[in-house]
Amino acid sequence: MKLDILVIAAHPDDSELACSGTIASHIDKGYKVGVLDLTQGEMGTRGTPEIRLEESKEAAEKLGLSMRENLKFKDVFFKDDFEHQVQIVRYLRKYKPEIVLANAVTDRHPDHGKGGVLASKACFMSGLRKIETEWDGQPQDVWRPQYIYHYIQNNYIQPDFVVDVTEFWDKKMESIKAFKSQFYDPNSKEPESFISSSGFLDFIDARGKEFGHSINTIYGEGFTVERMIGISDLFNLK
């Protein structure tokens, strides 16, 4: 199965928090979108890998993803090295996405910036013929995505472009709330974490409105680019 867009995320729920409105809007347009989670988020304060896997499946169903898989890298301790890069390369060559959405270039959680760099390097390596990979014992063809964009997470980064996700904001919030173990629940007996506080989802809403306001709409999601975007028609700009 070929994907149009592959979202690469350091942790389960990274993609939901940062770019699930964009995911939902493009699925609505008929594009095939998948998510590749790098870790199981096992170092998180709340939940377990098993719980987060089930939550990931629920979020995937709510968004209508074409695939969601987890590489089970070690949360916090995974490295930006050949061993990890080539595992991502195998998935890029399997699903052949035109666009990759990756973690923020820098953020509060060090896995985010590290995951973004790792995904970017893997996208380049995936196009190198002398890096040989296999899937189910069969050699894979090389594949390099046309574009890689980095979604913005906790820390504010000036976006290079903003996607209007107003129509899909409710679906975004549904996908986030699928991760019941991670976010605010007054009945939970687990210790409070940075993202489980009662005000965290208000912050997500405010960030969406901030980016939306910047493009004269209600809600938006921001992205940064690795190279200049070119256009051929000024009337395609919003």
Backbone as CSV, one residue per row, in Angstrom:
resi,resn,N_x,N_y,N_z,CA_x,CA_y,CA_z,C_x,C_y,C_z
1,MET,0.837,-1.201,0.000,0.000,0.000,0.000,0.873,1.252,0.000
2,LYS,0.623,2.119,-0.949,1.358,3.381,-1.020,0.610,4.456,-0.238
3,LEU,1.353,5.219,0.556,0.780,6.342,1.284,1.080,7.647,0.567
4,ASP,0.199,8.611,0.755,0.484,9.974,0.308,1.293,10.723,1.359
5,ILE,0.924,10.517,2.621,1.582,11.213,3.731,1.911,10.208,4.826
6,LEU,3.145,10.253,5.311,3.538,9.466,6.479,3.950,10.422,7.583
7,VAL,3.304,10.299,8.733,3.660,11.095,9.907,4.581,10.246,10.781
8,ILE,5.755,10.766,11.069,6.706,10.073,11.930,6.736,10.799,13.270
9,ALA,6.485,10.057,14.353,6.324,10.678,15.670,7.152,9.952,16.714
10,ALA,7.838,10.685,17.552,8.661,10.076,18.590,7.822,9.274,19.575
11,HIS,6.637,9.780,19.899,5.788,9.121,20.900,4.351,8.976,20.391
12,PRO,3.646,7.952,20.852,2.205,7.916,20.621,1.595,9.198,21.213
13,ASP,0.747,9.816,20.507,0.024,11.076,20.795,0.744,12.328,20.306
14,ASP,2.021,12.239,19.877,2.687,13.415,19.292,1.927,13.897,18.057
15,SER,1.569,12.970,17.194,0.902,13.360,15.944,-0.485,13.920,16.220
16,GLU,-1.192,13.333,17.198,-2.531,13.828,17.519,-2.466,15.249,18.064
17,LEU,-1.541,15.490,18.983,-1.440,16.810,19.598,-1.030,17.884,18.600
18,ALA,-0.131,17.537,17.681,0.476,18.567,16.828,-0.155,18.716,15.457
19,CYS,-0.613,17.612,14.843,-1.027,17.751,13.443,-2.209,16.872,13.037
20,SER,-3.021,16.432,13.997,-4.139,15.556,13.635,-5.231,16.284,12.855
21,GLY,-5.313,17.603,13.007,-6.255,18.349,12.169,-5.845,18.302,10.710
22,THR,-4.544,18.453,10.463,-4.000,18.351,9.105,-4.190,16.941,8.559
23,ILE,-3.945,15.935,9.410,-4.164,14.544,8.999,-5.612,14.349,8.573
24,ALA,-6.551,14.760,9.435,-7.971,14.560,9.146,-8.410,15.304,7.890
25,SER,-7.905,16.523,7.704,-8.318,17.305,6.538,-7.842,16.674,5.241
26,HIS,-6.663,16.057,5.260,-6.146,15.438,4.042,-6.778,14.073,3.779
27,ILE,-7.120,13.354,4.837,-7.884,12.117,4.645,-9.239,12.443,4.035
28,ASP,-9.844,13.536,4.487,-11.133,13.968,3.938,-11.030,14.295,2.452
29,LYS,-9.859,14.738,2.015,-9.642,15.044,0.602,-9.345,13.788,-0.223
30,GLY,-9.233,12.645,0.432,-8.999,11.401,-0.277,-7.577,10.882,-0.239
31,TYR,-6.686,11.567,0.494,-5.304,11.120,0.587,-5.176,9.984,1.604
32,LYS,-4.215,9.102,1.366,-3.915,8.030,2.310,-2.815,8.514,3.255
33,VAL,-3.117,8.452,4.548,-2.194,8.955,5.571,-1.931,7.864,6.604
34,GLY,-0.671,7.714,7.008,-0.314,6.759,8.044,0.579,7.402,9.084
35,VAL,0.706,6.733,10.228,1.553,7.217,11.323,2.531,6.116,11.709
36,LEU,3.795,6.499,11.829,4.838,5.602,12.322,5.345,6.158,13.643
37,ASP,4.952,5.536,14.752,5.429,5.942,16.072,6.777,5.279,16.331
38,LEU,7.732,6.057,16.800,9.073,5.515,17.018,9.187,4.742,18.329
39,THR,8.530,5.213,19.383,8.607,4.550,20.689,7.203,4.254,21.199
40,GLN,7.146,3.500,22.286,5.865,3.207,22.928,5.541,4.198,24.049
41,GLY,6.417,5.195,24.242,6.183,6.176,25.294,6.258,5.576,26.689
42,GLU,7.081,4.507,26.821,7.097,3.760,28.076,7.727,4.513,29.243
43,MET,8.455,5.595,28.961,9.055,6.377,30.046,8.126,7.477,30.547
44,GLY,6.950,7.570,29.971,5.981,8.578,30.398,5.502,8.318,31.817
45,THR,5.058,9.364,32.487,4.627,9.266,33.879,3.409,8.374,34.046
46,ARG,2.505,8.419,33.079,1.237,7.710,33.212,1.080,6.655,32.118
47,GLY,0.280,5.648,32.421,-0.021,4.625,31.428,1.082,3.593,31.295
48,THR,0.845,2.626,30.399,1.801,1.568,30.097,1.901,1.438,28.585
49,PRO,2.943,0.757,28.068,3.017,0.545,26.617,1.775,-0.137,26.056
50,GLU,1.227,-1.086,26.811,0.047,-1.811,26.345,-1.167,-0.889,26.261
51,ILE,-1.336,-0.069,27.283,-2.460,0.883,27.275,-2.305,1.884,26.134
52,ARG,-1.108,2.380,25.946,-0.897,3.401,24.920,-1.044,2.824,23.515
53,LEU,-0.726,1.539,23.359,-0.952,0.900,22.062,-2.439,0.848,21.745
54,GLU,-3.247,0.471,22.739,-4.696,0.430,22.527,-5.246,1.826,22.251
55,GLU,-4.722,2.818,22.966,-5.157,4.202,22.732,-4.770,4.664,21.336
56,SER,-3.587,4.249,20.885,-3.136,4.600,19.533,-4.077,4.026,18.478
57,LYS,-4.503,2.790,18.691,-5.430,2.154,17.749,-6.757,2.903,17.709
58,GLU,-7.234,3.310,18.880,-8.496,4.053,18.931,-8.369,5.394,18.212
59,ALA,-7.258,6.092,18.448,-7.044,7.378,17.783,-6.955,7.198,16.277
60,ALA,-6.282,6.124,15.835,-6.149,5.846,14.401,-7.505,5.627,13.753
61,GLU,-8.397,4.924,14.461,-9.741,4.683,13.938,-10.531,5.977,13.850
62,LYS,-10.395,6.834,14.849,-11.126,8.103,14.842,-10.674,8.989,13.677
63,LEU,-9.375,8.936,13.358,-8.850,9.774,12.277,-9.035,9.129,10.901
64,GLY,-9.174,7.803,10.861,-9.285,7.110,9.583,-7.951,6.844,8.919
65,LEU,-6.911,6.588,9.733,-5.585,6.332,9.182,-5.568,5.061,8.336
66,SER,-4.732,5.058,7.308,-4.558,3.866,6.476,-3.622,2.857,7.125
67,MET,-2.723,3.315,7.980,-1.841,2.435,8.748,-1.326,3.160,9.965
68,ARG,-0.992,2.384,10.986,-0.268,2.916,12.140,0.583,1.782,12.699
69,GLU,1.880,2.027,12.799,2.790,1.022,13.306,3.749,1.662,14.301
70,ASN,4.368,0.822,15.124,5.271,1.309,16.161,6.598,0.573,16.059
71,LEU,7.699,1.322,15.955,9.025,0.725,15.818,9.614,0.241,17.148
72,LYS,9.003,0.630,18.266,9.423,0.192,19.599,10.885,0.545,19.903
73,PHE,11.323,1.703,19.421,12.602,2.227,19.880,12.492,2.512,21.384
74,LYS,13.621,2.575,22.077,13.616,2.850,23.512,13.291,4.320,23.766
75,ASP,12.189,4.549,24.433,11.764,5.906,24.762,12.867,6.610,25.546
76,VAL,13.190,7.820,25.171,14.226,8.675,25.753,15.633,8.247,25.321
77,PHE,15.871,6.929,25.202,17.222,6.442,24.986,17.539,6.087,23.531
78,PHE,16.573,6.209,22.612,16.897,5.898,21.218,17.905,6.918,20.685
79,LYS,18.676,6.481,19.694,19.767,7.307,19.179,19.570,7.664,17.713
80,ASP,20.210,8.736,17.325,20.252,9.111,15.912,21.494,8.452,15.318
81,ASP,21.352,7.180,14.952,22.486,6.454,14.371,21.975,5.562,13.235
82,PHE,22.912,4.893,12.568,22.547,4.107,11.394,21.522,3.023,11.731
83,GLU,21.695,2.370,12.870,20.791,1.286,13.256,19.342,1.764,13.285
84,HIS,19.110,2.947,13.866,17.752,3.480,13.951,17.307,4.089,12.630
85,GLN,18.202,4.777,11.958,17.855,5.404,10.673,17.383,4.369,9.655
86,VAL,18.100,3.244,9.563,17.786,2.270,8.524,16.449,1.578,8.787
87,GLN,16.044,1.495,10.053,14.725,0.921,10.337,13.615,1.816,9.788
88,ILE,13.805,3.125,9.898,12.827,4.047,9.317,12.873,3.980,7.796
89,VAL,14.075,3.843,7.239,14.234,3.722,5.788,13.385,2.568,5.246
90,ARG,13.365,1.451,5.951,12.588,0.293,5.499,11.106,0.643,5.362
91,TYR,10.584,1.432,6.291,9.174,1.819,6.232,8.922,2.855,5.146
92,LEU,9.874,3.756,4.945,9.734,4.731,3.867,9.690,4.022,2.517
93,ARG,10.526,3.017,2.353,10.552,2.281,1.085,9.345,1.366,0.938
94,LYS,8.786,0.930,2.051,7.579,0.096,1.978,6.367,0.917,1.573
95,TYR,6.170,2.083,2.221,4.943,2.854,2.025,5.078,3.981,1.011
96,LYS,6.297,4.342,0.648,6.561,5.311,-0.418,5.727,6.600,-0.312
97,PRO,5.786,7.282,0.833,5.030,8.533,0.966,5.636,9.656,0.132
98,GLU,4.793,10.525,-0.386,5.259,11.724,-1.078,5.689,12.791,-0.075
99,ILE,4.982,12.835,1.062,5.237,13.838,2.096,5.453,13.140,3.430
100,VAL,6.434,13.606,4.185,6.645,13.155,5.556,6.450,14.337,6.497
101,LEU,5.667,14.134,7.526,5.510,15.110,8.602,6.267,14.558,9.808
102,ALA,7.197,15.337,10.351,8.076,14.853,11.412,8.042,15.782,12.618
103,ASN,8.597,15.284,13.717,8.627,16.050,14.963,9.246,17.435,14.786
104,ALA,8.938,18.313,15.740,9.481,19.670,15.754,11.009,19.639,15.762
105,VAL,11.604,20.636,15.145,13.069,20.678,15.054,13.726,20.851,16.420
106,THR,13.008,21.423,17.377,13.473,21.520,18.760,12.242,21.649,19.635
107,ASP,12.328,21.138,20.871,11.141,21.196,21.723,11.516,20.907,23.169
108,ARG,10.530,21.027,24.045,10.722,20.778,25.474,11.244,19.367,25.722
109,HIS,10.662,18.368,25.065,11.102,16.986,25.228,12.222,16.713,24.230
110,PRO,13.402,16.299,24.698,14.525,16.097,23.768,14.262,15.050,22.692
111,ASP,13.361,14.095,22.940,13.031,13.093,21.915,12.399,13.726,20.688
112,HIS,11.760,14.875,20.857,11.074,15.494,19.719,12.077,16.006,18.695
113,GLY,13.014,16.832,19.143,14.036,17.312,18.220,14.867,16.178,17.642
114,LYS,15.214,15.200,18.503,15.989,14.047,18.058,15.202,13.230,17.029
115,GLY,13.906,13.042,17.285,13.073,12.301,16.346,12.931,13.018,15.020
116,GLY,12.843,14.359,15.062,12.741,15.131,13.832,13.981,15.015,12.971
117,VAL,15.150,15.068,13.602,16.420,14.922,12.874,16.554,13.511,12.319
118,LEU,16.188,12.532,13.125,16.272,11.134,12.713,15.401,10.879,11.487
119,ALA,14.181,11.395,11.499,13.279,11.223,10.358,13.826,11.909,9.113
120,SER,14.379,13.098,9.284,14.914,13.848,8.157,16.077,13.119,7.506
121,LYS,16.991,12.597,8.337,18.128,11.862,7.797,17.678,10.591,7.092
122,ALA,16.692,9.904,7.665,16.195,8.674,7.057,15.568,8.944,5.698
123,CYS,14.882,10.082,5.570,14.281,10.432,4.278,15.356,10.583,3.202
124,PHE,16.472,11.186,3.562,17.557,11.330,2.589,18.188,9.973,2.278
125,MET,18.476,9.215,3.331,19.126,7.919,3.155,18.279,6.962,2.337
126,SER,16.961,7.091,2.437,16.058,6.181,1.731,16.208,6.274,0.219
127,GLY,16.783,7.381,-0.258,16.996,7.553,-1.692,18.375,7.128,-2.165
128,LEU,19.197,6.596,-1.261,20.553,6.188,-1.635,20.571,4.714,-2.038
129,ARG,20.950,4.450,-3.268,20.907,3.091,-3.793,21.866,2.131,-3.091
130,LYS,22.957,2.659,-2.541,23.944,1.780,-1.917,23.584,1.399,-0.482
131,ILE,22.489,1.956,0.021,21.942,1.472,1.291,20.875,0.445,0.933
132,GLU,21.171,-0.807,1.163,20.280,-1.891,0.760,19.441,-2.357,1.949
133,THR,18.144,-2.530,1.698,17.221,-3.002,2.733,16.326,-4.079,2.148
134,GLU,15.691,-4.826,3.043,14.764,-5.877,2.638,13.471,-5.758,3.420
135,TRP,12.408,-6.292,2.810,11.130,-6.443,3.510,10.609,-7.830,3.177
136,ASP,10.359,-8.630,4.204,9.930,-10.025,4.020,10.893,-10.786,3.103
137,GLY,12.176,-10.515,3.267,13.186,-11.238,2.515,13.389,-10.765,1.091
138,GLN,12.649,-9.740,0.677,12.765,-9.221,-0.686,13.462,-7.865,-0.667
139,PRO,14.389,-7.630,-1.611,15.058,-6.324,-1.669,14.072,-5.207,-1.972
140,GLN,14.296,-4.065,-1.355,13.405,-2.917,-1.547,13.985,-1.932,-2.554
141,ASP,13.105,-1.292,-3.308,13.510,-0.209,-4.197,13.770,1.047,-3.364
142,VAL,14.653,1.893,-3.863,14.903,3.159,-3.163,13.676,4.054,-3.289
143,TRP,13.522,4.948,-2.328,12.409,5.906,-2.356,12.775,7.094,-1.500
144,ARG,12.623,8.284,-2.037,12.856,9.492,-1.249,11.604,10.362,-1.308
145,PRO,11.001,10.685,-0.171,9.837,11.578,-0.166,10.179,12.919,-0.818
146,GLN,9.191,13.529,-1.454,9.421,14.822,-2.100,9.604,15.943,-1.084
147,TYR,8.868,15.861,0.020,8.884,16.958,0.988,8.891,16.396,2.402
148,ILE,9.581,17.102,3.302,9.488,16.821,4.728,9.199,18.129,5.451
149,TYR,8.136,18.109,6.237,7.734,19.267,7.026,7.725,18.870,8.504
150,HIS,8.063,19.827,9.366,8.108,19.562,10.803,6.946,20.261,11.500
151,TYR,6.136,19.471,12.192,5.033,20.066,12.943,5.566,20.725,14.209
152,ILE,4.820,21.689,14.713,5.223,22.455,15.895,4.529,21.858,17.113
153,GLN,5.295,21.668,18.201,4.756,20.972,19.364,4.611,21.902,20.562
154,ASN,5.228,21.611,21.676,5.008,22.422,22.870,5.599,23.828,22.747
155,ASN,6.871,23.922,22.401,7.524,25.228,22.325,7.060,26.003,21.105
156,TYR,6.897,27.299,21.272,6.485,28.105,20.125,7.638,28.249,19.140
157,ILE,7.351,27.942,17.883,8.274,28.160,16.771,7.491,28.912,15.700
158,GLN,8.081,29.952,15.137,7.417,30.689,14.067,7.205,29.753,12.875
159,PRO,5.960,29.487,12.491,5.729,28.554,11.385,6.082,29.164,10.034
160,ASP,6.479,28.309,9.115,6.686,28.736,7.725,5.379,28.704,6.947
161,PHE,4.455,27.861,7.371,3.101,27.882,6.813,2.137,27.306,7.842
162,VAL,0.878,27.654,7.692,-0.173,27.213,8.619,-1.301,26.577,7.814
163,VAL,-1.769,25.428,8.279,-2.878,24.723,7.635,-4.172,25.064,8.365
164,ASP,-5.187,25.442,7.625,-6.509,25.713,8.193,-7.158,24.378,8.571
165,VAL,-7.372,24.160,9.869,-7.975,22.901,10.323,-9.282,23.148,11.071
166,THR,-9.885,24.302,10.854,-11.096,24.683,11.578,-12.174,23.618,11.492
167,GLU,-12.407,23.125,10.291,-13.479,22.154,10.066,-13.204,20.826,10.766
168,PHE,-11.948,20.573,11.103,-11.569,19.274,11.645,-11.078,19.351,13.088
169,TRP,-11.321,20.484,13.752,-10.827,20.643,15.116,-11.491,19.664,16.079
170,ASP,-12.774,19.435,15.938,-13.455,18.496,16.833,-12.895,17.085,16.675
171,LYS,-12.599,16.697,15.440,-12.022,15.374,15.209,-10.615,15.303,15.821
172,LYS,-9.868,16.388,15.713,-8.544,16.436,16.347,-8.663,16.183,17.848
173,MET,-9.593,16.879,18.504,-9.745,16.734,19.946,-10.230,15.330,20.317
174,GLU,-11.057,14.731,19.486,-11.486,13.353,19.730,-10.288,12.412,19.702
175,SER,-9.395,12.626,18.736,-8.226,11.748,18.619,-7.282,11.935,19.800
176,ILE,-7.142,13.169,20.278,-6.302,13.423,21.454,-6.886,12.737,22.688
177,LYS,-8.199,12.846,22.854,-8.847,12.295,24.042,-8.922,10.776,24.018
178,ALA,-8.572,10.163,22.871,-8.458,8.704,22.837,-7.342,8.238,23.782
179,PHE,-6.364,9.113,24.038,-5.267,8.784,24.953,-5.700,9.112,26.381
180,LYS,-6.652,8.338,26.873,-7.281,8.615,28.161,-6.296,8.574,29.321
181,SER,-5.269,7.752,29.198,-4.314,7.630,30.304,-3.430,8.861,30.448
182,GLN,-3.348,9.679,29.406,-2.358,10.745,29.371,-2.888,12.119,29.761
183,PHE,-4.187,12.342,29.558,-4.709,13.698,29.712,-5.659,13.819,30.901
184,TYR,-6.117,15.003,31.155,-6.817,15.324,32.398,-8.018,14.424,32.663
185,ASP,-8.013,13.825,33.827,-9.123,13.005,34.308,-9.199,13.194,35.813
186,PRO,-10.229,13.901,36.306,-10.297,14.192,37.749,-10.403,12.935,38.607
187,ASN,-10.761,11.805,37.994,-10.916,10.561,38.750,-9.661,9.687,38.715
188,SER,-8.655,10.106,37.966,-7.439,9.295,37.845,-6.639,9.330,39.142
189,LYS,-6.111,8.154,39.496,-5.279,8.065,40.695,-3.793,8.066,40.342
190,GLU,-3.476,8.220,39.059,-2.070,8.260,38.641,-1.474,9.636,38.941
191,PRO,-0.156,9.711,39.083,0.477,11.011,39.362,0.275,11.988,38.214
192,GLU,0.188,13.255,38.563,-0.009,14.267,37.523,1.279,14.452,36.732
193,SER,1.114,14.668,35.439,2.254,14.921,34.565,2.080,16.280,33.897
194,PHE,3.063,16.668,33.127,3.019,17.954,32.432,1.784,18.070,31.541
195,ILE,1.441,16.972,30.851,0.330,17.038,29.902,-1.006,16.599,30.500
196,SER,-1.012,16.129,31.755,-2.279,15.698,32.361,-2.938,16.797,33.177
197,SER,-2.300,17.935,33.287,-2.887,19.035,34.058,-4.167,19.525,33.389
198,SER,-5.042,20.099,34.189,-6.347,20.518,33.671,-6.231,21.602,32.607
199,GLY,-5.123,22.355,32.614,-4.991,23.448,31.655,-4.306,23.087,30.361
200,PHE,-3.809,21.843,30.233,-3.011,21.522,29.046,-3.852,21.523,27.770
201,LEU,-5.041,20.953,27.812,-5.879,20.943,26.613,-6.363,22.351,26.259
202,ASP,-6.462,23.218,27.277,-6.764,24.626,26.987,-5.623,25.258,26.195
203,PHE,-4.389,24.874,26.552,-3.230,25.360,25.805,-3.279,24.894,24.349
204,ILE,-3.636,23.633,24.105,-3.752,23.111,22.737,-4.781,23.926,21.962
205,ASP,-5.900,24.227,22.608,-6.937,25.034,21.968,-6.425,26.437,21.659
206,ALA,-5.721,27.041,22.625,-5.201,28.393,22.428,-4.155,28.438,21.318
207,ARG,-3.276,27.422,21.264,-2.263,27.375,20.212,-2.939,27.254,18.840
208,GLY,-3.972,26.411,18.765,-4.705,26.273,17.507,-5.345,27.579,17.075
209,LYS,-5.887,28.313,18.036,-6.516,29.606,17.720,-5.454,30.641,17.332
210,GLU,-4.309,30.579,17.991,-3.223,31.509,17.655,-2.792,31.321,16.200
211,PHE,-2.546,30.066,15.805,-2.151,29.803,14.427,-3.307,30.101,13.472
212,GLY,-4.524,29.795,13.878,-5.675,30.113,13.035,-5.813,31.604,12.809
213,HIS,-5.643,32.370,13.872,-5.738,33.828,13.769,-4.730,34.384,12.768
214,SER,-3.559,33.745,12.700,-2.506,34.249,11.809,-2.870,34.120,10.329
215,ILE,-3.846,33.252,10.009,-4.280,33.097,8.608,-5.761,33.445,8.450
216,ASN,-6.296,34.219,9.429,-7.676,34.707,9.365,-8.705,33.582,9.324
217,THR,-8.459,32.554,10.120,-9.441,31.498,10.301,-9.515,31.193,11.788
218,ILE,-10.284,30.199,12.185,-10.461,29.953,13.625,-9.341,29.093,14.193
219,TYR,-9.054,27.969,13.539,-8.023,27.055,14.036,-7.001,26.748,12.947
220,GLY,-5.741,26.623,13.352,-4.690,26.267,12.416,-3.631,25.410,13.082
221,GLU,-2.832,24.748,12.256,-1.669,23.995,12.725,-0.453,24.461,11.943
222,GLY,0.643,24.722,12.657,1.828,25.303,12.036,2.910,24.280,11.736
223,PHE,3.664,24.559,10.681,4.747,23.681,10.247,5.956,24.518,9.837
224,THR,7.128,23.913,9.958,8.346,24.520,9.420,8.863,23.666,8.277
225,VAL,9.648,24.271,7.410,10.164,23.584,6.233,11.684,23.479,6.319
226,GLU,12.241,22.570,5.538,13.693,22.412,5.483,14.297,23.156,4.300
227,ARG,13.489,23.432,3.300,13.972,24.216,2.162,12.842,25.094,1.649
228,MET,13.215,26.106,0.918,12.257,27.099,0.456,11.137,26.454,-0.357
229,ILE,9.908,26.910,-0.120,8.765,26.443,-0.893,8.605,27.331,-2.118
230,GLY,8.463,26.727,-3.286,8.232,27.485,-4.512,6.782,27.345,-4.969
231,ILE,6.255,28.373,-5.593,4.887,28.325,-6.115,4.884,28.787,-7.572
232,SER,3.848,28.383,-8.298,3.723,28.782,-9.692,2.481,29.636,-9.943
233,ASP,1.627,29.770,-8.900,0.376,30.505,-9.074,0.094,31.274,-7.791
234,LEU,0.206,32.597,-7.848,-0.035,33.414,-6.662,-1.452,33.281,-6.136
235,PHE,-2.389,32.875,-6.994,-3.779,32.772,-6.577,-4.048,31.497,-5.776
236,ASN,-3.040,30.621,-5.677,-3.192,29.434,-4.831,-2.880,29.731,-3.372
237,LEU,-2.348,30.907,-3.104,-2.061,31.278,-1.724,-3.348,31.721,-1.028
238,LYS,-3.457,31.356,0.244,-4.678,31.698,0.976,-4.431,32.969,1.784
